[in-house]
């Protein structure tokens, strides 16, 4: 297996997970990569990040295409989550003379994950000279774990920020300009929506912190997805600025689950009412829509309207599951609403409303609920219910 040059002194030696389709509930139809980087000086060599446990041999094969793994002098653990740190012990066995470093929180995390394994801590004041190239470190708590750390090679102007600026995308190409900028930005946005959304303020501060260092950056090499360089850095920073600022537009997401088709009919009426007011709207059936795709569309929307029939006095499990997923992402500054149908007993819209409110959505209107199959009058009422949300969204400008 081949390594790929990132700069004169840095090579990509990671692994490609072509068939990953689920990342703890976040669908990944394009797979992912576990990026690791070999930084070679005239005196020493460092490995930045490792890989998920089952991909260690792939990493080592790429290292061997450059050098004997036993001659690696340093392993940097930027993050202890298993997709980066799971294979650490096996990598260390192949690199028996390597010093292992992590952030202060990372030292504790490595010990807890690997049954007391001891590694050294590094911080913002530390510089490791490899001979002609050096490594600097910037702990970045909660971007996106307490142990997260960025590593920077000044001489090569390469920042290796682990999960920041990442995306889940497997490809034979390693760079954003190779896969196409539009695709790279879209996958970056999906990743942000489903991984980093609740950490927007911390991510924004992290970017400011990097800027404050005065580091010159020509390449950003994250631990998932493609590497950003040259002219792609501008769109990368612009996208992150919009995402961390929580920018939205006049757009509403309508999502539903249905039993006998009544809630489906209501959903389409709600969408018609929104569209008639000139507001952009997307409709998703939770039975067939990947929740990562739905969440990406919610990211720049101003409202989420959720529909469910009542089953056993409550909402259908797909709607409940999506609300549980959203509760961890904590979307901010959005309107919410519930609609649905019922037979002999109601209850779903009340549950949905309660959970939306608990997550942080503002609910400006009462839920829309109707019994059995919607009549012509009830469809018209659902259309007007959607229209009032469209008007409210317009007033958010």
MOCORPE-V122801 format. One record per residue. N is the residue number from 1. RES is the residue in one small letter. PSI is psi in degrees with one decimal (none if undefined). OMEGA is omega in degrees with one decimal (* if undefined). NEAR is the number of other ideal C-beta (glycine too) atoms within 12 Angstrom. Layout:
n=N res=RES psi=PSI omega=OMEGA near=NEAR
n=N res=RES psi=PSI omega=OMEGA near=NEAR
This chain:
n=1 res=x psi=142.0 omega=-173.5 near=20
n=2 res=x psi=148.6 omega=168.4 near=18
n=3 res=x psi=164.9 omega=-176.7 near=29
n=4 res=x psi=130.2 omega=-179.7 near=29
n=5 res=x psi=132.8 omega=171.7 near=25
n=6 res=x psi=-38.5 omega=174.4 near=35
n=7 res=x psi=-173.6 omega=-177.3 near=30
n=8 res=x psi=-38.8 omega=-174.3 near=18
n=9 res=x psi=0.0 omega=-174.8 near=30
n=10 res=x psi=134.9 omega=178.2 near=40
n=11 res=x psi=142.0 omega=172.7 near=33
n=12 res=x psi=128.4 omega=-179.6 near=44
n=13 res=x psi=28.3 omega=-175.2 near=44
n=14 res=x psi=-157.1 omega=-176.1 near=48
n=15 res=x psi=152.1 omega=179.7 near=38
n=16 res=x psi=121.2 omega=178.3 near=34
n=17 res=x psi=82.7 omega=-173.4 near=30
n=18 res=x psi=-32.0 omega=-168.6 near=20
n=19 res=x psi=7.8 omega=175.0 near=14
n=20 res=x psi=128.1 omega=179.6 near=26
n=21 res=x psi=-3.3 omega=179.1 near=18
n=22 res=x psi=126.8 omega=177.1 near=18
n=23 res=x psi=92.3 omega=-170.9 near=32
n=24 res=x psi=58.6 omega=174.5 near=17
n=25 res=x psi=-9.4 omega=179.3 near=20
n=26 res=x psi=113.1 omega=-177.4 near=32
n=27 res=x psi=136.1 omega=-177.9 near=26
n=28 res=x psi=75.6 omega=-175.5 near=33
n=29 res=x psi=-18.0 omega=179.1 near=20
n=30 res=x psi=7.4 omega=-178.0 near=32
n=31 res=x psi=-157.3 omega=178.4 near=26
n=32 res=x psi=178.0 omega=171.0 near=40
n=33 res=x psi=154.5 omega=171.2 near=46
n=34 res=x psi=97.0 omega=-171.9 near=45
n=35 res=x psi=133.3 omega=173.4 near=53
n=36 res=x psi=151.6 omega=-171.9 near=51
n=37 res=x psi=133.8 omega=177.5 near=53
n=38 res=x psi=118.3 omega=-179.9 near=50
n=39 res=x psi=118.8 omega=-173.2 near=49
n=40 res=x psi=118.0 omega=171.9 near=35
n=41 res=x psi=-176.3 omega=179.1 near=25
n=42 res=x psi=-17.9 omega=-177.3 near=14
n=43 res=x psi=-35.1 omega=-175.3 near=17
n=44 res=x psi=162.4 omega=177.8 near=27
n=45 res=x psi=138.7 omega=179.7 near=37
n=46 res=x psi=143.9 omega=172.0 near=45
n=47 res=x psi=121.7 omega=-179.9 near=50
n=48 res=x psi=111.2 omega=-177.6 near=53
n=49 res=x psi=154.9 omega=174.3 near=51
n=50 res=x psi=-149.0 omega=-175.0 near=52
n=51 res=x psi=173.0 omega=172.6 near=43
n=52 res=x psi=144.2 omega=-170.1 near=33
n=53 res=x psi=-45.4 omega=-174.5 near=24
n=54 res=x psi=-5.3 omega=-179.3 near=18
n=55 res=x psi=12.0 omega=-178.2 near=36
n=56 res=x psi=-43.6 omega=-178.2 near=32
n=57 res=x psi=-33.1 omega=176.6 near=20
n=58 res=x psi=-44.1 omega=176.1 near=32
n=59 res=x psi=-48.3 omega=-177.3 near=45
n=60 res=x psi=-35.6 omega=178.2 near=33
n=61 res=x psi=-38.1 omega=178.8 near=20
n=62 res=x psi=-37.8 omega=175.6 near=34
n=63 res=x psi=-43.8 omega=-179.5 near=40
n=64 res=x psi=-25.7 omega=177.3 near=22
n=65 res=x psi=-13.6 omega=-179.1 near=20
n=66 res=x psi=-42.6 omega=-172.6 near=28
n=67 res=x psi=171.6 omega=174.2 near=24
n=68 res=x psi=121.8 omega=179.6 near=18
n=69 res=x psi=-29.9 omega=-179.0 near=32
n=70 res=x psi=-15.9 omega=-179.5 near=18
n=71 res=x psi=1.4 omega=176.4 near=22
n=72 res=x psi=134.9 omega=-173.5 near=38
n=73 res=x psi=-20.8 omega=-172.2 near=30
n=74 res=x psi=137.6 omega=171.8 near=40
n=75 res=x psi=125.6 omega=178.3 near=48
n=76 res=x psi=124.4 omega=176.6 near=47
n=77 res=x psi=101.1 omega=179.9 near=53
n=78 res=x psi=-18.7 omega=-173.8 near=53
n=79 res=x psi=138.4 omega=-173.3 near=47
n=80 res=x psi=0.8 omega=178.6 near=36
n=81 res=x psi=145.3 omega=-169.9 near=32
n=82 res=x psi=-25.3 omega=179.0 near=25
n=83 res=x psi=-13.5 omega=175.8 near=37
n=84 res=x psi=-31.9 omega=-170.4 near=49
n=85 res=x psi=-10.7 omega=-174.4 near=43
n=86 res=x psi=-33.5 omega=-178.7 near=27
n=87 res=x psi=12.3 omega=-172.4 near=34
n=88 res=x psi=-48.0 omega=-177.4 near=42
n=89 res=x psi=-41.3 omega=179.7 near=25
n=90 res=x psi=-38.6 omega=176.4 near=25
n=91 res=x psi=-41.2 omega=179.4 near=44
n=92 res=x psi=-35.8 omega=178.0 near=29
n=93 res=x psi=-33.3 omega=178.5 near=19
n=94 res=x psi=-15.5 omega=-179.3 near=27
n=95 res=x psi=64.8 omega=-167.5 near=33
n=96 res=x psi=-19.0 omega=-177.8 near=18
n=97 res=x psi=3.9 omega=-174.3 near=18
n=98 res=x psi=134.2 omega=169.6 near=30
n=99 res=x psi=139.3 omega=-178.1 near=26
n=100 res=x psi=128.9 omega=-178.3 near=36
n=101 res=x psi=154.2 omega=177.1 near=34
n=102 res=x psi=173.2 omega=173.0 near=45
n=103 res=x psi=169.4 omega=-179.6 near=36
n=104 res=x psi=-45.3 omega=176.6 near=26
n=105 res=x psi=-32.3 omega=177.8 near=28
n=106 res=x psi=-35.1 omega=177.0 near=43
n=107 res=x psi=-46.4 omega=178.7 near=29
n=108 res=x psi=-40.4 omega=-179.4 near=22
n=109 res=x psi=-42.3 omega=177.6 near=30
n=110 res=x psi=-43.3 omega=179.9 near=38
n=111 res=x psi=-41.5 omega=-179.5 near=24
n=112 res=x psi=-38.5 omega=-178.5 near=19
n=113 res=x psi=-35.0 omega=-173.3 near=28
n=114 res=x psi=37.5 omega=170.9 near=28
n=115 res=x psi=51.9 omega=173.7 near=10
n=116 res=x psi=8.4 omega=178.8 near=12
n=117 res=x psi=128.2 omega=-177.8 near=25
n=118 res=x psi=128.5 omega=174.3 near=17
n=119 res=x psi=170.1 omega=-176.4 near=33
n=120 res=x psi=152.3 omega=178.0 near=24
n=121 res=x psi=147.4 omega=172.8 near=27
n=122 res=x psi=156.6 omega=-179.4 near=34
n=123 res=x psi=-168.2 omega=-173.3 near=23
n=124 res=x psi=-20.4 omega=-179.0 near=23
n=125 res=x psi=-2.7 omega=-175.2 near=12
n=126 res=x psi=140.3 omega=174.0 near=24
n=127 res=x psi=130.2 omega=176.8 near=20
n=128 res=x psi=118.3 omega=-178.1 near=31
n=129 res=x psi=123.5 omega=178.3 near=21
n=130 res=x psi=-1.0 omega=-176.1 near=32
n=131 res=x psi=93.7 omega=-179.3 near=19
n=132 res=x psi=-24.8 omega=173.6 near=18
n=133 res=x psi=150.4 omega=-177.5 near=33
n=134 res=x psi=161.4 omega=178.9 near=26
n=135 res=x psi=135.2 omega=174.3 near=41
n=136 res=x psi=156.8 omega=-171.6 near=35
n=137 res=x psi=145.4 omega=179.3 near=39
n=138 res=x psi=98.9 omega=176.4 near=35
n=139 res=x psi=136.1 omega=-177.9 near=33
n=140 res=x psi=71.7 omega=-178.2 near=41
n=141 res=x psi=134.2 omega=178.2 near=26
n=142 res=x psi=28.6 omega=166.9 near=25
n=143 res=x psi=64.8 omega=8.5 near=41
n=144 res=x psi=9.9 omega=173.2 near=37
n=145 res=x psi=165.6 omega=179.7 near=33
n=146 res=x psi=-26.1 omega=-175.1 near=24
n=147 res=x psi=-5.7 omega=-171.2 near=35
n=148 res=x psi=142.8 omega=-177.4 near=43
n=149 res=x psi=144.9 omega=172.7 near=49
n=150 res=x psi=144.1 omega=173.7 near=44
n=151 res=x psi=136.7 omega=-174.5 near=51
n=152 res=x psi=134.8 omega=174.1 near=42
n=153 res=x psi=105.7 omega=-172.5 near=40
n=154 res=x psi=-45.1 omega=-175.2 near=27
n=155 res=x psi=-30.6 omega=179.1 near=26
n=156 res=x psi=-7.3 omega=-178.6 near=37
n=157 res=x psi=42.8 omega=-178.0 near=26
n=158 res=x psi=126.7 omega=174.5 near=39
n=159 res=x psi=129.6 omega=178.4 near=46
n=160 res=x psi=92.3 omega=-167.9 near=50
n=161 res=x psi=21.0 omega=-179.5 near=43
n=162 res=x psi=-121.1 omega=-171.5 near=48
n=163 res=x psi=-21.4 omega=177.3 near=42
n=164 res=x psi=141.4 omega=-179.3 near=46
n=165 res=x psi=19.5 omega=-177.0 near=48
n=166 res=x psi=174.5 omega=176.9 near=48
n=167 res=x psi=151.5 omega=174.9 near=45
n=168 res=x psi=103.1 omega=-179.0 near=43
n=169 res=x psi=117.3 omega=174.2 near=39
n=170 res=x psi=138.7 omega=-178.7 near=29
n=171 res=x psi=152.9 omega=173.5 near=30
n=172 res=x psi=-15.9 omega=175.7 near=16
n=173 res=x psi=148.0 omega=-175.7 near=20
n=174 res=x psi=-10.3 omega=-170.9 near=34
n=175 res=x psi=148.9 omega=-178.2 near=33
n=176 res=x psi=-39.2 omega=-179.8 near=37
n=177 res=x psi=-18.8 omega=178.4 near=24
n=178 res=x psi=-40.0 omega=-179.5 near=20
n=179 res=x psi=-17.6 omega=-177.3 near=27
n=180 res=x psi=128.8 omega=-173.1 near=18
n=181 res=x psi=-40.6 omega=-177.5 near=25
n=182 res=x psi=-45.4 omega=179.2 near=15
n=183 res=x psi=-43.0 omega=-178.4 near=23
n=184 res=x psi=-42.6 omega=179.9 near=37
n=185 res=x psi=-40.2 omega=179.5 near=32
n=186 res=x psi=-43.9 omega=178.7 near=28
n=187 res=x psi=-35.7 omega=174.4 near=40
n=188 res=x psi=-41.9 omega=-178.9 near=42
n=189 res=x psi=-41.4 omega=177.4 near=38
n=190 res=x psi=-43.1 omega=179.2 near=40
n=191 res=x psi=-46.3 omega=-179.9 near=41
n=192 res=x psi=-46.4 omega=-177.0 near=44
n=193 res=x psi=-37.2 omega=-172.3 near=37
n=194 res=x psi=-11.3 omega=-179.2 near=41
n=195 res=x psi=-47.0 omega=-168.4 near=44
n=196 res=x psi=-5.5 omega=-177.0 near=43
n=197 res=x psi=-45.9 omega=-177.8 near=37
n=198 res=x psi=-6.0 omega=-176.1 near=28
n=199 res=x psi=24.3 omega=-174.5 near=31
n=200 res=x psi=-42.8 omega=-179.6 near=31
n=201 res=x psi=-41.7 omega=178.6 near=20
n=202 res=x psi=-39.6 omega=179.6 near=24
n=203 res=x psi=-42.1 omega=178.2 near=37
n=204 res=x psi=-42.8 omega=178.2 near=26
n=205 res=x psi=-34.2 omega=178.6 near=20
n=206 res=x psi=-43.2 omega=178.1 near=33
n=207 res=x psi=-43.4 omega=177.8 near=34
n=208 res=x psi=-38.5 omega=-179.7 near=19
n=209 res=x psi=-40.8 omega=177.6 near=26
n=210 res=x psi=-43.5 omega=178.9 near=30
n=211 res=x psi=-40.3 omega=-177.4 near=18
n=212 res=x psi=-23.7 omega=178.8 near=12
n=213 res=x psi=-23.7 omega=-174.7 near=21
n=214 res=x psi=8.7 omega=179.7 near=12
n=215 res=x psi=134.1 omega=173.3 near=28
n=216 res=x psi=127.2 omega=-174.9 near=17
n=217 res=x psi=121.7 omega=175.3 near=30
n=218 res=x psi=-15.6 omega=-178.8 near=25
n=219 res=x psi=135.8 omega=171.8 near=37
n=220 res=x psi=118.9 omega=-173.3 near=45
n=221 res=x psi=89.3 omega=-178.6 near=49
n=222 res=x psi=178.7 omega=-176.9 near=53
n=223 res=x psi=-2.7 omega=171.3 near=46
n=224 res=x psi=140.3 omega=172.6 near=49
n=225 res=x psi=-151.8 omega=-171.4 near=47
n=226 res=x psi=162.0 omega=178.2 near=45
n=227 res=x psi=140.4 omega=-176.6 near=44
n=228 res=x psi=132.7 omega=-177.8 near=42
n=229 res=x psi=161.4 omega=172.0 near=33
n=230 res=x psi=-127.1 omega=-174.1 near=20
n=231 res=x psi=-13.3 omega=177.9 near=15
n=232 res=x psi=-13.9 omega=-179.0 near=29
n=233 res=x psi=-36.8 omega=178.5 near=28
n=234 res=x psi=-55.4 omega=176.4 near=19
n=235 res=x psi=-33.5 omega=178.0 near=27
n=236 res=x psi=-51.1 omega=-179.0 near=40
n=237 res=x psi=-37.6 omega=177.9 near=26
n=238 res=x psi=-42.8 omega=179.6 near=20
n=239 res=x psi=-45.1 omega=-179.8 near=34
n=240 res=x psi=-34.4 omega=178.0 near=36
n=241 res=x psi=-43.0 omega=178.5 near=20
n=242 res=x psi=-43.2 omega=-176.8 near=23
n=243 res=x psi=-46.8 omega=-177.1 near=34
n=244 res=x psi=-25.1 omega=177.3 near=30
n=245 res=x psi=-11.0 omega=-179.6 near=20
n=246 res=x psi=31.6 omega=-178.2 near=28
n=247 res=x psi=136.8 omega=178.0 near=20
n=248 res=x psi=172.2 omega=175.4 near=28
n=249 res=x psi=177.0 omega=-179.2 near=21
n=250 res=x psi=87.1 omega=-174.4 near=25
n=251 res=x psi=141.6 omega=178.9 near=30
n=252 res=x psi=137.2 omega=173.5 near=45
n=253 res=x psi=128.1 omega=175.5 near=47
n=254 res=x psi=124.3 omega=180.0 near=46
n=255 res=x psi=147.8 omega=-175.2 near=50
n=256 res=x psi=165.1 omega=166.1 near=47
n=257 res=x psi=150.1 omega=-172.9 near=40
n=258 res=x psi=157.3 omega=176.5 near=32
n=259 res=x psi=-60.1 omega=-176.0 near=28
n=260 res=x psi=9.9 omega=174.3 near=20
n=261 res=x psi=-10.8 omega=-177.7 near=19
n=262 res=x psi=-44.3 omega=179.9 near=33
n=263 res=x psi=-32.9 omega=174.5 near=48
n=264 res=x psi=-47.0 omega=179.2 near=33
n=265 res=x psi=-43.0 omega=178.0 near=31
n=266 res=x psi=-42.0 omega=-179.3 near=48
n=267 res=x psi=-42.5 omega=-179.6 near=44
n=268 res=x psi=-34.8 omega=176.2 near=27
n=269 res=x psi=-42.4 omega=177.4 near=38
n=270 res=x psi=-43.9 omega=179.2 near=50
n=271 res=x psi=-41.8 omega=178.3 near=36
n=272 res=x psi=-41.8 omega=-179.5 near=25
n=273 res=x psi=-39.0 omega=178.5 near=33
n=274 res=x psi=-47.6 omega=-177.8 near=40
n=275 res=x psi=-35.1 omega=-179.6 near=24
n=276 res=x psi=-22.2 omega=177.7 near=20
n=277 res=x psi=2.6 omega=177.3 near=26
n=278 res=x psi=21.5 omega=178.7 near=16
n=279 res=x psi=136.6 omega=178.1 near=36
n=280 res=x psi=139.2 omega=-178.7 near=24
n=281 res=x psi=141.7 omega=174.3 near=35
n=282 res=x psi=138.1 omega=-179.4 near=30
n=283 res=x psi=130.6 omega=-177.6 near=31
n=284 res=x psi=130.3 omega=171.9 near=34
n=285 res=x psi=117.7 omega=-176.4 near=29
n=286 res=x psi=-14.6 omega=177.8 near=34
n=287 res=x psi=-21.7 omega=-174.0 near=22
n=288 res=x psi=-9.1 omega=-174.8 near=17
n=289 res=x psi=126.7 omega=172.5 near=24
n=290 res=x psi=132.5 omega=-176.0 near=28
n=291 res=x psi=-25.5 omega=176.1 near=37
n=292 res=x psi=-38.5 omega=178.5 near=37
n=293 res=x psi=-42.6 omega=177.6 near=29
n=294 res=x psi=-44.2 omega=-177.9 near=39
n=295 res=x psi=-36.5 omega=176.5 near=39
n=296 res=x psi=-39.4 omega=178.7 near=34
n=297 res=x psi=-31.3 omega=176.7 near=33
n=298 res=x psi=-28.6 omega=-172.8 near=43
n=299 res=x psi=-46.2 omega=-177.5 near=42
n=300 res=x psi=17.3 omega=176.4 near=30
n=301 res=x psi=164.9 omega=-179.4 near=38
n=302 res=x psi=-7.5 omega=-179.5 near=39
n=303 res=x psi=149.9 omega=173.6 near=45
n=304 res=x psi=121.6 omega=176.7 near=47
n=305 res=x psi=121.0 omega=-174.7 near=54
n=306 res=x psi=133.0 omega=-179.4 near=52
n=307 res=x psi=142.1 omega=177.4 near=52
n=308 res=x psi=141.9 omega=166.3 near=48
n=309 res=x psi=169.4 omega=178.3 near=45
n=310 res=x psi=129.4 omega=174.4 near=36
n=311 res=x psi=122.5 omega=-178.8 near=27
n=312 res=x psi=46.2 omega=176.4 near=19
n=313 res=x psi=8.4 omega=-178.3 near=16
n=314 res=x psi=-172.7 omega=-178.2 near=24
n=315 res=x psi=161.8 omega=175.4 near=43
n=316 res=x psi=152.8 omega=-171.5 near=34
n=317 res=x psi=-30.4 omega=179.7 near=20
n=318 res=x psi=-39.8 omega=177.9 near=31
n=319 res=x psi=-43.7 omega=178.0 near=43
n=320 res=x psi=-41.6 omega=179.6 near=25
n=321 res=x psi=-39.6 omega=-179.9 near=22
n=322 res=x psi=-37.3 omega=176.5 near=39
n=323 res=x psi=-37.9 omega=176.8 near=39
n=324 res=x psi=-40.7 omega=177.6 near=18
n=325 res=x psi=-45.3 omega=-179.0 near=31
n=326 res=x psi=-29.3 omega=-176.3 near=38
n=327 res=x psi=-29.9 omega=177.1 near=21
n=328 res=x psi=-26.0 omega=-177.3 near=23
n=329 res=x psi=-22.5 omega=173.1 near=34
n=330 res=x psi=57.3 omega=176.6 near=22
n=331 res=x psi=141.9 omega=-173.8 near=36
n=332 res=x psi=150.9 omega=170.3 near=25
n=333 res=x psi=31.0 omega=-176.7 near=24
n=334 res=x psi=150.3 omega=172.5 near=36
n=335 res=x psi=155.4 omega=177.4 near=39
n=336 res=x psi=160.2 omega=178.1 near=41
n=337 res=x psi=156.3 omega=-178.3 near=44
n=338 res=x psi=141.8 omega=175.6 near=45
n=339 res=x psi=163.2 omega=178.4 near=56
n=340 res=x psi=177.4 omega=-179.6 near=48
n=341 res=x psi=167.7 omega=176.9 near=43
n=342 res=x psi=166.3 omega=177.6 near=35
n=343 res=x psi=-102.9 omega=-177.4 near=22
n=344 res=x psi=-15.5 omega=-178.2 near=13
n=345 res=x psi=139.1 omega=177.9 near=16
n=346 res=x psi=-178.1 omega=178.1 near=28
n=347 res=x psi=-25.0 omega=-174.6 near=26
n=348 res=x psi=-47.5 omega=-174.9 near=43
n=349 res=x psi=-31.8 omega=176.8 near=39
n=350 res=x psi=-43.4 omega=178.4 near=25
n=351 res=x psi=-45.5 omega=-179.4 near=31
n=352 res=x psi=-46.6 omega=-178.9 near=43
n=353 res=x psi=-44.0 omega=-179.9 near=34
n=354 res=x psi=-41.4 omega=-178.3 near=23
n=355 res=x psi=-37.2 omega=175.9 near=30
n=356 res=x psi=-44.3 omega=179.4 near=37
n=357 res=x psi=-39.9 omega=179.1 near=22
n=358 res=x psi=-34.2 omega=178.9 near=17
n=359 res=x psi=-31.7 omega=179.8 near=29
n=360 res=x psi=4.2 omega=176.7 near=23
n=361 res=x psi=145.6 omega=172.3 near=35
n=362 res=x psi=128.7 omega=-178.0 near=23
n=363 res=x psi=92.9 omega=-174.4 near=30
n=364 res=x psi=-16.6 omega=-175.6 near=25
n=365 res=x psi=156.2 omega=176.6 near=28
n=366 res=x psi=152.4 omega=175.9 near=16
n=367 res=x psi=154.6 omega=173.6 near=36
n=368 res=x psi=119.0 omega=-177.3 near=42
n=369 res=x psi=137.3 omega=176.4 near=35
n=370 res=x psi=157.3 omega=-174.8 near=33
n=371 res=x psi=137.1 omega=177.9 near=18
n=372 res=x psi=-150.5 omega=-177.9 near=22
n=373 res=x psi=132.6 omega=-176.4 near=21
n=374 res=x psi=136.8 omega=176.5 near=34
n=375 res=x psi=174.2 omega=177.2 near=17
n=376 res=x psi=-40.3 omega=179.3 near=13
n=377 res=x psi=-38.9 omega=-179.3 near=12
n=378 res=x psi=-34.4 omega=175.4 near=26
n=379 res=x psi=-41.7 omega=177.4 near=28
n=380 res=x psi=-38.2 omega=178.8 near=22
n=381 res=x psi=-37.3 omega=177.1 near=23
n=382 res=x psi=-36.5 omega=178.0 near=40
n=383 res=x psi=-42.9 omega=179.0 near=30
n=384 res=x psi=-34.9 omega=177.2 near=24
n=385 res=x psi=-42.8 omega=176.3 near=40
n=386 res=x psi=-38.8 omega=-178.6 near=40
n=387 res=x psi=-36.6 omega=-179.2 near=30
n=388 res=x psi=-30.1 omega=174.3 near=30
n=389 res=x psi=-37.9 omega=177.6 near=48
n=390 res=x psi=-42.8 omega=179.6 near=37
n=391 res=x psi=-37.5 omega=178.1 near=26
n=392 res=x psi=-37.7 omega=178.3 near=28
n=393 res=x psi=-39.9 omega=178.4 near=36
n=394 res=x psi=-34.3 omega=-178.1 near=22
n=395 res=x psi=-7.8 omega=-179.5 near=16
n=396 res=x psi=-6.8 omega=179.5 near=22
n=397 res=x psi=none omega=* near=11
